[in-house]
Amino acid sequence: MSGDWRQQPRRAGRIPFPKLAIVAVVAGAALASACSQPSDTQQAQQQQQQAADEQARKEADEKAWADAEKTGTVAAYTAYLQNFGSGAHVSEASQRIVALNEGARKAADEKAWADAEKAGTAAAYTAYIQNFGGGAHVVEARQRVTEQSRKEADDKAWADAVRAGTAAAITGYTQNFSSGAHVAEARQRLAALDEQARKDADDKAWADADKAGTAAAFNGYIQKFGSGAHVAEARQRLAAFDEQARKDADEKAWADAVKAGTAGAFTGYIQKFGSGAHVAEARQRAAALETQARKEVPTIDIQKTCQVAAGAMLSLMGGTTTEQDVNACLDSEQKARDQLVKDLATYASADKKQCMRTDVYLPSYVEWLTCLEMERDVRKMERPQQFGAGPWTLPRVRSAINAGGR
């Protein structure tokens, strides 16, 4: 029986152990379950905490948005978006950023346009177009580039023409830029250059004429520059030349008359220079010589000579003698005497002695004049060194003298 007693507790101890383990497990699970499920208080606290957190987030969102609006910059709105990617104002912040960027673009566009207009050059407008290809002023900028390019080319061409300063350069400008900004001034410059060229040519022509100092030179100046600056003086010079030439011709004619020393020479001087400086003296000399010659020329009875000559012609030719024939003879004789008186001083004394003879039959002034002229001409022919070596033609009797005898 004792043996059975010893073995029975062992058997009893082994049999209840699994049951205890199961109970422990169940109790632990129940305890764990009780611990893992919050109580109503805890749930309320969690909800309160969540509400507080949400309120804090909303307040932070609103404050960040207020700060962004206060700053009003793209950076501020961008920072808001970065910090509150799902905030209440994300959409508006994005719109503000777009609006600010558009405003900045417009402001930059307007500033660039203002700078281009201030510069006012084709390069400035071209730079605006390159930087703001879709800007508000691109169309106007292109127009300005075209206008400014033309204006700059116009101004450059005008500056080049002015620098050259020649009529050809300025004319070239007007041809290339007929409606350019400087056409009116170019035409004024051309007119001034033409006027200056005319004045220069006038002055040069006058200087040349003055240097030449001849009547032909002054006449040439007047013909070429009829309204020149020196025309009046040129005419004065010509008048002085004419006066001097007249005086010189007067003096030469007077010297020739004095050298000839005949009444005819002095009378010829008077006829040619009716208001000459020596007219009075010429008249005195001519009158004195004619008086002297009249004394030296013997007086013959031309009435008798003409009557006898007419009778001789009647005897030879027949017919009747008329008073007209005698009068013609008398006229010829008187003219021959007048010519003898004028030219008597030109005949050699020997010739006068030989020709002017009153002791011949029917002396005649016509015959004396013819004789004297022939002797004088023969003497001239005897001087070949002055008149050449011949042949010579003897002089004809004056027709005026012979006309009366026909």
MINUPA-768160 format. One record per residue (C-alpha): residue in one letter; z, y, x negated. Coordinates in steps of 0.05 Angstrom, whole numbers, plus 5000, padded with zeros to 4 digits. Example, Ala and Ser with C-alpha at 12.3 -4.5 7.8 and 13.67 -1.06 7.14 Angstrom:
<nodes>
A, 5156, 4910, 4754
S, 5143, 4979, 4727
</nodes>
This chain:
<nodes>
M, 5000, 5000, 5000
S, 5014, 5047, 4943
G, 4946, 5036, 4918
D, 4917, 5057, 4981
W, 4961, 5118, 4978
R, 4934, 5140, 4912
Q, 4862, 5132, 4932
Q, 4869, 5167, 5000
P, 4882, 5238, 4976
R, 4821, 5235, 4932
R, 4779, 5216, 4990
A, 4809, 5269, 5032
G, 4800, 5323, 4979
R, 4726, 5309, 4970
I, 4707, 5308, 5043
P, 4730, 5381, 5064
F, 4699, 5420, 5004
P, 4629, 5428, 5032
K, 4657, 5456, 5095
L, 4696, 5508, 5058
A, 4634, 5528, 5019
I, 4595, 5536, 5082
V, 4649, 5577, 5112
A, 4652, 5621, 5050
V, 4578, 5632, 5050
V, 4578, 5650, 5123
A, 4635, 5697, 5113
G, 4602, 5730, 5053
A, 4538, 5738, 5092
A, 4575, 5768, 5148
L, 4611, 5815, 5101
A, 4545, 5833, 5067
S, 4513, 5845, 5134
A, 4570, 5888, 5154
C, 4564, 5927, 5090
S, 4487, 5936, 5093
Q, 4482, 5964, 5164
P, 4506, 6038, 5166
S, 4551, 6060, 5216
D, 4533, 6113, 5269
T, 4569, 6165, 5228
Q, 4529, 6150, 5167
Q, 4464, 6154, 5207
A, 4485, 6222, 5234
Q, 4500, 6246, 5165
Q, 4433, 6223, 5140
Q, 4397, 6258, 5196
Q, 4436, 6321, 5182
Q, 4418, 6317, 5109
Q, 4345, 6307, 5125
A, 4346, 6366, 5172
A, 4379, 6408, 5119
D, 4329, 6386, 5067
E, 4271, 6403, 5114
Q, 4300, 6470, 5130
A, 4309, 6485, 5056
R, 4237, 6464, 5043
K, 4213, 6509, 5099
E, 4254, 6567, 5074
A, 4228, 6556, 5003
D, 4157, 6552, 5032
E, 4165, 6617, 5070
K, 4197, 6652, 5011
A, 4141, 6628, 4964
W, 4089, 6652, 5015
A, 4124, 6719, 5023
D, 4125, 6727, 4947
A, 4052, 6708, 4943
E, 4034, 6758, 4997
K, 4076, 6811, 4964
T, 4041, 6800, 4898
G, 3974, 6792, 4933
T, 3937, 6762, 4874
V, 3894, 6701, 4865
A, 3944, 6675, 4815
A, 4002, 6683, 4863
Y, 3965, 6647, 4920
T, 3942, 6593, 4871
A, 4014, 6582, 4848
Y, 4036, 6576, 4921
L, 3983, 6522, 4932
Q, 4005, 6485, 4870
N, 4079, 6488, 4890
F, 4069, 6476, 4965
G, 4008, 6433, 4971
S, 4025, 6416, 5043
G, 4060, 6481, 5060
A, 4052, 6518, 5124
H, 4007, 6571, 5093
V, 3961, 6528, 5051
S, 3900, 6543, 5094
E, 3914, 6618, 5095
A, 3928, 6618, 5020
S, 3861, 6586, 5008
Q, 3828, 6638, 5053
R, 3864, 6694, 5016
I, 3840, 6666, 4949
V, 3768, 6663, 4974
A, 3774, 6734, 5002
L, 3806, 6760, 4937
N, 3752, 6727, 4895
E, 3698, 6756, 4940
G, 3731, 6824, 4935
A, 3736, 6818, 4860
R, 3663, 6798, 4857
K, 3643, 6857, 4900
A, 3687, 6904, 4859
A, 3657, 6877, 4795
D, 3587, 6885, 4826
E, 3601, 6957, 4846
K, 3632, 6974, 4779
A, 3573, 6943, 4742
W, 3525, 6982, 4787
A, 3564, 7046, 4776
D, 3562, 7035, 4700
A, 3487, 7021, 4703
E, 3475, 7084, 4743
K, 3518, 7124, 4696
A, 3479, 7098, 4637
G, 3414, 7109, 4675
T, 3372, 7066, 4628
A, 3325, 7009, 4641
A, 3367, 6966, 4594
A, 3430, 6980, 4636
Y, 3396, 6963, 4701
T, 3367, 6900, 4670
A, 3436, 6879, 4646
Y, 3463, 6889, 4717
I, 3409, 6844, 4745
Q, 3423, 6791, 4693
N, 3499, 6792, 4707
F, 3494, 6800, 4783
G, 3431, 6763, 4803
G, 3453, 6761, 4876
G, 3489, 6828, 4875
A, 3485, 6880, 4929
H, 3442, 6927, 4887
V, 3393, 6879, 4855
V, 3333, 6904, 4895
E, 3349, 6976, 4879
A, 3363, 6957, 4807
R, 3294, 6927, 4801
Q, 3263, 6990, 4829
R, 3304, 7031, 4780
V, 3282, 6987, 4722
T, 3209, 6999, 4741
E, 3220, 7074, 4750
Q, 3264, 7081, 4689
S, 3216, 7041, 4646
R, 3160, 7086, 4668
K, 3204, 7148, 4657
E, 3226, 7124, 4589
A, 3154, 7110, 4570
D, 3135, 7179, 4597
D, 3191, 7213, 4558
K, 3174, 7176, 4495
A, 3100, 7193, 4500
W, 3119, 7266, 4513
A, 3167, 7267, 4454
D, 3113, 7237, 4409
A, 3062, 7289, 4434
V, 3111, 7347, 4422
R, 3128, 7320, 4353
A, 3054, 7317, 4336
G, 3045, 7386, 4365
T, 2969, 7381, 4369
A, 2922, 7394, 4426
A, 2895, 7323, 4418
A, 2964, 7292, 4424
I, 2983, 7333, 4485
T, 2915, 7319, 4518
G, 2927, 7245, 4505
Y, 2993, 7250, 4541
T, 2962, 7282, 4602
Q, 2908, 7229, 4603
N, 2958, 7171, 4599
F, 3011, 7202, 4645
S, 2971, 7244, 4693
S, 3029, 7247, 4742
G, 3083, 7247, 4688
A, 3145, 7291, 4688
H, 3118, 7335, 4633
V, 3046, 7346, 4656
A, 3057, 7418, 4676
E, 3090, 7434, 4610
A, 3035, 7396, 4574
R, 2983, 7440, 4607
Q, 3022, 7502, 4588
R, 3026, 7477, 4516
L, 2951, 7463, 4516
A, 2936, 7533, 4542
A, 2982, 7563, 4489
L, 2950, 7520, 4434
D, 2880, 7540, 4458
E, 2901, 7613, 4459
Q, 2932, 7607, 4390
A, 2870, 7571, 4364
R, 2827, 7627, 4393
K, 2871, 7679, 4361
D, 2870, 7643, 4294
A, 2794, 7636, 4297
D, 2789, 7710, 4317
D, 2833, 7732, 4259
K, 2797, 7687, 4210
A, 2729, 7713, 4232
W, 2754, 7784, 4227
A, 2783, 7770, 4157
D, 2716, 7741, 4136
A, 2678, 7800, 4164
D, 2726, 7849, 4132
K, 2719, 7812, 4066
A, 2643, 7813, 4070
G, 2646, 7887, 4090
T, 2574, 7889, 4115
A, 2544, 7912, 4180
A, 2514, 7843, 4190
A, 2583, 7812, 4183
F, 2615, 7859, 4233
N, 2557, 7849, 4282
G, 2566, 7774, 4275
Y, 2640, 7781, 4291
I, 2626, 7822, 4354
Q, 2573, 7772, 4378
K, 2620, 7713, 4369
F, 2684, 7747, 4394
G, 2661, 7797, 4445
S, 2732, 7806, 4471
G, 2768, 7793, 4406
A, 2827, 7832, 4381
H, 2786, 7869, 4328
V, 2724, 7887, 4368
A, 2742, 7961, 4373
E, 2754, 7965, 4298
A, 2690, 7926, 4285
R, 2651, 7976, 4326
Q, 2684, 8033, 4289
R, 2664, 8000, 4223
L, 2593, 7991, 4248
A, 2590, 8063, 4270
A, 2615, 8084, 4202
F, 2563, 8039, 4170
D, 2509, 8069, 4215
E, 2532, 8139, 4198
Q, 2534, 8123, 4124
A, 2466, 8089, 4128
R, 2439, 8150, 4165
K, 2469, 8195, 4112
D, 2442, 8152, 4056
A, 2373, 8150, 4089
D, 2377, 8225, 4099
E, 2395, 8236, 4026
K, 2341, 8189, 4001
A, 2288, 8221, 4046
W, 2310, 8289, 4022
A, 2308, 8267, 3950
D, 2238, 8239, 3960
A, 2216, 8304, 3993
V, 2245, 8345, 3937
K, 2213, 8299, 3887
A, 2145, 8306, 3922
G, 2157, 8381, 3928
T, 2102, 8391, 3980
A, 2103, 8425, 4047
G, 2079, 8359, 4078
A, 2138, 8321, 4047
F, 2188, 8372, 4073
T, 2155, 8372, 4141
G, 2157, 8296, 4142
Y, 2231, 8298, 4126
I, 2243, 8347, 4183
Q, 2205, 8302, 4232
K, 2244, 8241, 4212
F, 2313, 8273, 4206
G, 2311, 8328, 4258
S, 2387, 8336, 4252
G, 2393, 8317, 4179
A, 2437, 8353, 4129
H, 2378, 8387, 4095
V, 2335, 8407, 4154
A, 2348, 8480, 4146
E, 2332, 8478, 4072
A, 2271, 8434, 4086
R, 2244, 8485, 4135
Q, 2255, 8541, 4084
R, 2220, 8501, 4030
A, 2163, 8479, 4074
A, 2153, 8550, 4098
A, 2155, 8576, 4027
L, 2107, 8524, 4002
E, 2059, 8535, 4060
T, 2062, 8610, 4048
Q, 2049, 8598, 3974
A, 1994, 8547, 3989
R, 1961, 8593, 4039
K, 1958, 8644, 3984
E, 1931, 8593, 3934
V, 1879, 8563, 3981
P, 1819, 8611, 3978
T, 1795, 8638, 4044
I, 1725, 8621, 4063
D, 1682, 8643, 4122
I, 1683, 8579, 4162
Q, 1646, 8613, 4219
K, 1588, 8624, 4173
T, 1592, 8555, 4143
C, 1593, 8522, 4211
Q, 1535, 8565, 4238
V, 1492, 8549, 4177
A, 1511, 8475, 4179
A, 1493, 8472, 4252
G, 1426, 8505, 4237
A, 1413, 8456, 4181
M, 1426, 8398, 4227
L, 1379, 8429, 4277
S, 1325, 8433, 4225
L, 1334, 8361, 4204
M, 1348, 8328, 4270
G, 1314, 8374, 4319
G, 1341, 8393, 4387
T, 1384, 8452, 4403
T, 1449, 8478, 4374
T, 1506, 8484, 4423
E, 1569, 8523, 4420
Q, 1607, 8458, 4425
D, 1579, 8434, 4359
V, 1600, 8498, 4324
N, 1670, 8494, 4355
A, 1678, 8422, 4331
C, 1660, 8443, 4261
L, 1708, 8501, 4263
D, 1764, 8454, 4287
S, 1751, 8405, 4230
E, 1751, 8461, 4179
Q, 1816, 8489, 4204
K, 1850, 8421, 4203
A, 1825, 8410, 4132
R, 1853, 8477, 4111
D, 1921, 8461, 4143
Q, 1922, 8395, 4106
L, 1904, 8429, 4041
V, 1962, 8477, 4050
K, 2010, 8420, 4062
D, 1988, 8376, 4004
L, 1966, 8428, 3955
A, 2026, 8416, 3909
T, 2006, 8342, 3902
Y, 1939, 8357, 3870
A, 1929, 8368, 3797
S, 1911, 8438, 3775
A, 1847, 8413, 3743
D, 1827, 8379, 3807
K, 1841, 8441, 3848
K, 1800, 8482, 3799
Q, 1743, 8433, 3802
C, 1742, 8421, 3877
M, 1764, 8487, 3908
R, 1705, 8530, 3889
T, 1683, 8589, 3931
D, 1621, 8604, 3890
V, 1582, 8544, 3916
Y, 1533, 8544, 3972
L, 1569, 8540, 4039
P, 1639, 8524, 4014
S, 1678, 8479, 4062
Y, 1752, 8461, 4069
V, 1731, 8391, 4090
E, 1692, 8381, 4026
W, 1748, 8409, 3984
L, 1799, 8362, 4016
T, 1754, 8302, 4007
C, 1742, 8321, 3934
L, 1816, 8330, 3920
E, 1836, 8265, 3953
M, 1784, 8226, 3914
E, 1804, 8257, 3848
R, 1877, 8242, 3863
D, 1862, 8170, 3880
V, 1820, 8162, 3818
R, 1878, 8185, 3777
K, 1922, 8133, 3811
M, 1873, 8079, 3794
E, 1876, 8101, 3721
R, 1950, 8078, 3720
P, 1944, 8002, 3726
Q, 2014, 7990, 3701
Q, 2040, 8022, 3765
F, 1988, 8002, 3816
G, 1958, 7938, 3786
A, 1892, 7923, 3754
G, 1845, 7933, 3814
P, 1797, 7926, 3846
W, 1810, 7986, 3890
T, 1778, 8014, 3953
L, 1761, 8088, 3954
P, 1794, 8126, 4010
R, 1756, 8143, 4072
V, 1750, 8214, 4096
R, 1801, 8228, 4151
S, 1773, 8212, 4219
A, 1808, 8272, 4249
I, 1771, 8318, 4201
N, 1703, 8286, 4210
A, 1710, 8279, 4285
G, 1698, 8352, 4295
G, 1629, 8348, 4261
R, 1602, 8293, 4305
</nodes>
